[in-house]
Amino acid sequence: MADLMQAAILLLPLYQALKAKMLASDYLIAAETPLPVLTKDKPGATHKGYLCVHYDPVRRLVLFDYRKTRGREGPNEMHKEFAGYLQTDGYNAYDHFENRSEITLLACMAQVQRKFEHALEKNPTLAANAMKMFQSLYEIEREIRERDLEADAIKTLRQEKSKPVLDQMEVGLKEQIIQVPPKSAIGVAIAYTLNLWPRLIRYINDERLHIDNNFIENSIRPVAPGRKTSSLQDLMRQRSKQPWSTPIVATCKLYGMESFEYLTRILSFILIFLLT
């Protein structure tokens, strides 16, 4: 445990450099995942903390930030000087960023789609119709990836194919919302979607933007197996303000680098520097 703590402290300058580089970007994706953390005063007991994941999809960089709660404080502190596109899953702790002219919020189409999946059983007709439109939008995104289109071609294809689907969906949802019980699964799905609509459709106007934040799950996933290890939880509790190796490991993964070798070399260079 002590070795892990010392390694985290030695990696602080690298973490700070990564954070500065990411926040200089003009497009970030953010999400949170719950993390059980050991309680200091009750051995074996845990409380819920949150690991906030920030991803720069253009430069393929990942940053992790531990928070005790999922309130506004974390996003406010992390993005206090950020300017650009910020994509989230619609969690309301980010809503007030709409009042900041330098930030443009994007939403996650996959999160919205899941709302309609939950409504399929009790309202199959309306939900299935929406699911077909989601499928059409994702088929267009698949075409973009498979054809490896250039920036201008991506924007053109989205305007030609995605925009008509989105326009049709918006009209249909506005008609349907007055026809269904507001507290029903389909009513909640429609209201949720329309509330986020301006954020959901912005991706078609900039070829760099993603339709959803699903890719960020590949950054969260590396820490999932370690959530229940006491060393990780102790580290998060005792040094919640200190960085640790996971964002560096995740960034190495995105670039196809062997993370253990990279960390070994970096820590060796740091120790040599400190000892000379």
Buried (B, 14 or more C-beta within 10 A) or exposed (E): EEEBBEBBEBBEEBBEEBBEEBBEBBBBBBBBBEBBBBEEEEEEEBBEBBBBBBBBBEEBBBBBBBBBEBEBEBBEEBBEEBBBBBBBBBBEBBBEBEEBEEBBBBBBBBBBBBBBBEBBEEBEEBBEEBBEBBEBBBEBBEEBEEEEBEEEEBBEBBEEBBEEBBEEBBEBBEEBBEEBEEEEBBBBBBBBBBEBBEBBBBBBEBBEBBBBBBEBBEBBEBBEEEBEEEEBBBBBBEBEEBBBBBBBBBBBBBEEEEBEEBBEEBBEEBEEEEEE
